[in-house]
Amino acid sequence: MGGTFGAKSKNYEASMEIGRPLFEEINKANPDIVTTDCLGCKLQIQHGASIKVIHPILLLRDAYRL
């Protein structure tokens, strides 16, 4: 996403093209979820890879059933 770069509509296509290799690797790995601490990355990964993305702290919370 590159900060505000990917948030601007004029950069949407370029931002998605830059992220495409990541989306392909995520889909190839076929995980249940993906984690990131970056809200911008979360939005782009959810959109580009069509997968649930959560913050790492939430993953730990769920793992420890807190």
N, C-alpha and C positions, 0 to 999 in steps of 0.2 A: 504494500500500500504506500509506503514511503511517506508517512506523515500526512500532511494535507494534500500532497500531490495526488494520491489516489482518491481523495474525497471530492475532488473537483470533477464535475461531469465531463469537462473537455479532456480529461486525462483517463477516463474510465477504460477505454479500450487498451491503451498502453499499459495501464496498471494491471489489468487482467492478463495481458500477454506476458508481462514480467512474472506474474504469479503462476502461470500455466504449468511450468515444470513441477512446482510444489504441489499443485492440485493433482497432477497426474501421479506423483509419488504417493500422495496420501491415498488416492483411490486404488493404486496398485497394492498398497499395504493392507487396505481394507480394515482399518481400526474401528473400534466401537465409538471412540471419541478422540478429539485432538485437544491439546491444551496450549494456551498462550496467555501471557499476561498483558498483551497489547489489545486494546479494544478495536483499533483499526484493523489489525491482523485478524482478529476474531471475525469481524464482519465480512472481510474479504474471503477468508478461508471457508466460512459457512456458505457464502454465495458461490465461490468457485469450485468447491469440492462437494457441496451438498452434504455436509456432515455436521454433527453436533460438535461445538467448540466451547470449552469451558476454561475458566481460570485455574491454574495449577493448585491454588489453595482450596478451591472447591473439590478438586479431585482428591486431595488429601483428606478433606473433611469427610467426603463420602467413603473413602477407603477405611477410615477409622471410625466410621459411623457416629460422628459427633453431631 
